[in-house]
Amino acid sequence: MPPPGKTHRPEKAGRFCDQKLANKVTATSLPKILPGETRRTMTHPNALEATRATYIPKHPASLHEHAAALRSDPPPAASEDVRERFPHTFDLPTVTFSDKNAQGESRPIRSGVILSGGPAPGGHNVMAGLFDGLKRIHPASSLFGFLNGPAGLLKDSGREIDAATVDRYRNTGGFDLIGSGRTKLESEADYRKALETARARELTGLVVIGGDDSNTNACMLAEFARKEGSPLQVLGVPKTIDGDMKGGSIETSFGFDTACKVYAELIGNINRDALSVRKYWHFIKLMGRSASHIALECALQTRPTITLISEEVAARSLRLHGIVDHIAGIIAARSANNQNFGTVLIPEGLVEFIPEMRQLIAELNEVLVTGWQEFSALETLPHKREFVTGCLSPESSGLYRNLPREVANQLILDRDPHGNVQVARIDTQRLFIELVEHRLKEMQSAGSYGGGFSPQHHYLGYEGRCAAPSNFDADYTYNLGFTAALLLREGLTGYVATVRHLTRPTWEWLPGGIPLSRMMNLERRHGNIVPVIRKALVELDGPAFKVLEANRDQWASETHFAFPGPIQYFGPPEICDRTTITLQLEANA
Ligand code: FBP
């Protein structure tokens, strides 16, 4: 292998991208095909998949098996109050990998890997980067994948990951290589079982690819393992299309880039349709369980007529009727201007941020848990609705009675395993259509509105979660996986893999890791004070929201739709490698 810093075979990394950019990638950073590996043996069903399979992610010079780890001060803690809960993993340094060579011999590493929670584009490339990193550190290293999320670890269900398998999944979307799941590792019994499985499988590493909850649990497991004297090193990788696991050294979670680009393409197409036929109002709910990052990013990419941001609704204590009046007012004003069309973006989590809906949901959760026997014995839906209405406070029962029938049913029928209302399943887009329609009729009767209203509803969610990763996500995830391998080589535990400077060219990206415990806050959950990684919500004084705020009145009164088109995998870097607008704005702030 050529020495670090020597540039050659530029055609390999970031293939199909700008030659100058590819030229910056050093030879040592190129994934190597190891003896016995066969690359691309399977036949792909179409030319795009076959060609995309050969894409080699770009990465910085520092990302090679010998990269030296530089240790610096720990990052500031989110809360010093958690220190005593993490005596073994709190006062650990920040790590960055440099293009200098580390001293000493590397030993084989045997690591487990788990995909946890909802899929996000790039999960397979994290595994590919991890696999390549481990093998490059020592050819006798190995990777064991636990099946269907953390449950696989608890049940000791998994499979060895070999080179041929990894090759089949490079640059593909989805989590289907080993599956995912939402089982949580949260009790001491779970941690003991996890350590037992790791011992039986002779694992010294475990990489948990997940969101805020999964990384919280990875941190707890790392601390527990150290306390028990176990050699298991536990690491996290920040995943979620929702974009809410970020802050400090985590500039974005992986998958957000691709998912937003898929949704933005579809919204752009809807914008164009609305503009063409000039008769429909499209109400589009966008995935994002709590935070509105996806809605915000899609708004910046597509310039819709109206965008609701849950965090703003909560901050301004906007009530349901206030939001409905706002939408109806814009519809009426546009109608007077001969624009009987528009697009409205609604974040999935919105209802929980509207104060009276939040209160209603909390009361329903209580009623459905405490009155479950009586409720379930009732045979018809009208009887069930009547039962819960009778148990609610006067304000909540008034609100519940006036909700569209379908939404009222969803609120009592779809419940999670703890008995709570499944807020993500509520058709918020239909709720708003019905309420706005009602309001417009009132305005018509009062003579303040003379137009028509033809609504269409959409929910964009699963369409984006398993898309083939964009160049950004393909590169970012591969780098995260490789970085995790280096953190294992360093003997570190309780870390999350990070790659910083993401808006710079890839060769300037900075791989490293920070202690997960530094991201923890103490919160009350199910009656107990526990350490958790807090979801990063949209900041109303952040640059991305500010751009929306500065433009939205104009986007509402005039029409400024944008049509970003599909993700491009091949072509000039300014098209193929561009990041989300949110990331660019935040980097420049
Ligand atoms: P993660 O936070 O686990 O990445 O999942 C995010 C998400 O895609 C949310 O946007 C959505 O509300 C939820 O998953 C839906 O999950 P499910 O797969 O259980 O329907």
Boltz pocket constraint, residues with backbone or C-beta under 6 A from the ligand:
constraints:
  - pocket:
      binder: B
      contacts: [[A, 116], [A, 117], [A, 118], [A, 119], [A, 120], [A, 211], [A, 239], [A, 240], [A, 241], [A, 242], [A, 287], [A, 288], [A, 289], [A, 348], [A, 424], [A, 465]]
      max_distance: 6.0
